[in-house]
Amino acid sequence: MADKILFLECYSGISGDMTVGALLDLGADKEKLLETLKGLPVDGYSVKIEEKRVHGLRGCDFDVILDEKQREHHHSHGHHHGHRSYGDICRILEESSLDEPVKETAGKIFALVAKAEARAHGVPEEEVTFHEVGAVDSIVDIVSAAFCLHDLQVKQVVVSDLWEGQGTIMCQHGRIPVPVPAVVEIVKETGMSLHITEVKGEMVTPTGAAIAGALRTRERLPEAFQIEKVGIGTGKRTYPHANVLRAMLLHEA
């Protein structure tokens, strides 16, 4: 039987939580995911998975909810409060009880972000201090995406153009342009295609771009294919369009 092909339609951008929601909607095992996350040496959070409607479309919402203390750490500026180095991330993965394929895929995603952040800020990779990706919710998003991919037994992944907004957003360093520097570096490193829309704001997060870039195995869809299943992951932001990531499981015809 031909390999399953996962197609990520990023026409409303992509983020970590949207990716996990889409893969769960495709049939990745929710209970196994929650059990797997128990093996991650990270605490201070809970996970909520529920059906959600966006612009009339039904999808799956994956939400990592930080405990009050963790939320305070997340917004703090101290190194030990929500910020982690690349070495810290590697240790977390190494100390976890994740299956090796999941650990390897999550590591590949984090390595892509580390390289991008290092180039964006002009520092060695080992000195990169993660902000968004160092936060607990982004660690859980990346590990969950890696688990879901392997649970669905996907071998090939196609990613559409990354549709992104424009303008500026506020971050830890102040106001920066959209696409944010880490996303630009990830797109450059992986050879993915970026499409700038008229939307004001960030539609592609560094986590989402890194997941797409690390998982992608082929540039184009087959000329003809059959669709086995469609999954939709819902986002948390409000845009003029539906903030969703659609994923499809395909077989080459």
Secondary structure, DSSP 4 states (H G I P E B T S, - for coil): -PPPEEEEE-TT-B-HHHHHHHHHHTT--HHHHHHHHTTSS--SEEEEEEEEEETTEEEEEEEEEEPHHHHHHHH--STTTT-EEHHHHHHHHHHS---HHHHHHHHHHHHHHHHHHHHHHTS-GGG-EESTTTSHHHHHHHHHHHHHHHHTT--EEEE--EEEEEEEEEETTEEEEES-HHHHHHHHHHT--EEEEEEES--B-HHHHHHHHHH--BSS--SSEEEEEEEEEE-SS--SS--EEEEEEEEE-
